[in-house]
Amino acid sequence: MNGRPPEADPMLRSFLAERDAPCPSCGYNLRGLTGSFCPECDQALVLRVGLVEPRLAGWVAGLVGLAMGAGFSGLLVIYWLTVIVQRGRAIRTDEFILVTGAGLVVEGLALWAWVRYGAAIRRLPSSARGMLALGCWVLTGANFWVFAFAIR
């Protein structure tokens, strides 16, 4: 008897009685299953509650990209303020604060929108989430390049 329970959990059996559900391991249709193992791949099955929106990878990737860009610009603004306090004047004030301040505002607003509309973003198809996350990283890369070439 392989140490297996003879029957499935009554709730699992009830759930699968008249419902098509693929085996998470092999994809076999488990409709009408009477045991607790997939008849195709012999894996043990359990009935459990899952998240409605478990797709976080793309959202987190975009969040990290935007946070990195906002943090970069924010640290540069803090550096600029520190130099003013220590020296009583800033070096290249106009260019530096314009570029870093604009980067902070743009990345900060994008980060705010990313968090604010996170649930809607997570509901998008994976290709759209991936493209949006890539866009977040492109924005951050552009922020770095603008700073690198504008401040010489």
C-alpha positions in Angstrom: 0.0 0.0 0.0 3.1 2.3 -0.2 2.2 4.1 3.1 -0.3 6.2 1.1 -3.7 7.2 2.4 -6.4 5.1 0.7 -8.6 8.1 -0.2 -8.2 11.8 -0.9 -9.1 14.4 1.6 -12.9 14.8 1.3 -12.5 18.5 0.5 -10.1 17.7 -2.3 -12.4 15.1 -3.7 -15.4 17.5 -3.5 -13.4 20.2 -5.2 -12.3 18.0 -8.1 -15.7 16.1 -8.5 -17.0 18.3 -11.3 -14.2 20.7 -11.9 -11.4 20.6 -14.4 -8.1 21.3 -12.6 -4.6 20.5 -14.0 -2.0 18.6 -11.9 0.5 21.2 -10.8 3.3 18.8 -11.7 2.3 17.3 -15.1 -0.8 19.1 -16.2 -3.0 16.0 -16.1 -6.7 16.8 -15.7 -7.7 15.8 -12.2 -11.5 16.0 -12.7 -13.2 13.2 -10.7 -10.1 12.2 -8.8 -10.8 9.8 -5.9 -7.3 9.4 -4.5 -4.8 11.9 -3.2 -2.1 11.2 -5.9 -2.1 12.2 -9.5 -2.7 9.1 -11.6 -0.3 10.3 -14.3 2.8 11.4 -12.4 2.1 9.9 -9.0 2.7 13.1 -7.1 0.8 13.8 -3.8 -1.9 16.4 -4.0 -3.2 18.9 -1.5 -6.0 21.4 -1.6 -4.8 24.9 -0.5 -5.6 28.5 -0.7 -3.3 30.6 -2.9 -2.8 34.3 -3.7 -5.0 36.0 -6.2 -2.1 38.1 -7.5 1.1 36.1 -6.9 2.9 37.7 -9.9 5.4 39.9 -8.2 8.7 39.4 -10.2 8.1 42.0 -12.8 6.7 44.5 -10.3 9.6 44.0 -7.9 12.1 44.4 -10.8 10.5 47.7 -11.8 10.4 48.8 -8.2 14.1 48.1 -7.7 15.0 49.9 -10.9 13.1 53.0 -10.0 14.2 53.0 -6.4 17.8 52.7 -7.5 17.5 55.7 -9.8 15.6 57.8 -7.2 18.2 56.9 -4.6 21.1 57.8 -6.9 19.6 61.3 -7.6 18.6 61.7 -3.9 22.1 61.0 -2.7 23.5 63.4 -5.2 21.2 66.2 -4.0 22.2 65.4 -0.4 25.9 65.6 -1.5 25.2 69.0 -3.1 23.6 70.3 0.1 26.5 68.9 2.2 29.0 70.8 0.0 27.0 74.0 0.4 27.0 73.6 4.2 30.7 72.8 4.4 32.1 75.3 1.9 29.4 77.9 2.0 29.0 77.6 -1.8 28.1 74.9 -4.3 30.2 73.8 -7.2 28.5 74.2 -10.6 25.2 74.9 -8.8 23.1 75.4 -11.9 24.0 72.3 -13.9 24.4 70.0 -10.9 21.2 70.7 -9.2 19.2 71.0 -12.4 20.3 67.5 -13.6 20.2 65.8 -10.2 17.0 67.5 -9.1 15.2 66.7 -12.3 16.4 63.1 -12.0 15.1 62.9 -8.5 11.7 64.4 -9.4 11.2 62.2 -12.5 12.3 59.0 -10.8 10.5 59.9 -7.6 7.2 60.5 -9.4 7.7 57.3 -11.5 8.4 55.4 -8.2 5.3 56.9 -6.6 3.1 55.9 -9.6 4.7 52.4 -9.7 3.7 51.8 -6.0 0.3 53.5 -6.3 -0.7 51.5 -9.3 1.1 48.3 -8.3 -2.1 46.1 -8.1 -3.1 47.1 -11.6 0.5 46.5 -12.9 0.5 43.0 -11.3 -2.7 42.1 -13.1 -1.3 42.9 -16.5 -0.1 40.0 -18.8 3.5 39.0 -18.1 4.8 40.5 -21.4 3.3 43.9 -20.4 4.8 43.7 -16.9 8.2 42.7 -18.3 8.1 45.7 -20.7 7.1 48.1 -18.0 9.9 46.8 -15.7 12.4 47.1 -18.6 11.1 50.7 -19.0 11.8 51.4 -15.4 15.4 50.2 -15.8 15.8 52.2 -19.1 14.6 55.3 -17.2 17.2 54.7 -14.5 19.9 54.1 -17.0 19.0 57.3 -18.8 19.2 59.2 -15.5 22.7 57.9 -14.9 23.8 58.7 -18.5 22.4 62.2 -18.4 24.2 62.8 -15.1 27.5 61.4 -16.4 27.5 63.5 -19.6 26.0 66.7 -18.2 28.3 66.9 -15.2 31.9 66.9 -16.4 
